[in-house]
Amino acid sequence: MSHLSSDPIFPICDLFSSIQGEGTWSGRPMVFLRFWGCPLSCSWCDEPLHKDPNARIEMSIGDILKKIQQSTPHIPTVLLTGGEPLAVKELPQLISSLKKTGKWLAMESSGIGYDIPDGLDWLTISPKKTVAKDKMLRADELKFIVGPHPSDEQKADINHWAANHPNVWLQPVGDGDIPNPQATKTALELVMASQGRLRLSTQIHKYLKIP
Ligand code: SF4
């Protein structure tokens, strides 16, 4: 497929519809646009597709809009996820085009990459390393992935944001298709001790065995 040079190409590895399984919008139907590639390499990453060179598809804005319109015209919500959408310089152009189609547009990011673009209706930052304060405050939702034994540094970070952001979630790290039991216990203890400031995210799509 050929593209005009002014028509940016986006590295995508999946485009599908399902329900959101995590955080504030759990249960809400969404189109998931998954970007290929991420500048980070988290050992627990549960999205292997974004690292698989064979899964990388190059799509123009027109390709993406057409695929969404043809396959999921009845779903008004789109989630940009990854991989890392914020690592793509031309992201603002895609957001602007998607907004013109009337979609409610959300993005999930580790916060590592370019500035947060305008036009998003919902932003989730899931920090894997220190993220600039302005990006954390810009997020509608913060989601920390918690391992079995979080470091004192991560606990201090979680406590700081629990006191300074209204919507903070802890999500136990995965162990295959289920949450790691010790991580779940740890996250639950932190949530229960948080005086109502933290919430537990449980990845319901994994229990339901859906994408
Ligand atoms: S930031 Fe997210 S997508 Fe990137 S390697 Fe870590 S878990 Fe995977």
Residues whose N, C-alpha, C, O or C-beta is under 5 A from the ligand:
A	BS01	SF4	C38 L40 S41 C42 C45 G82 G83 S110 K128
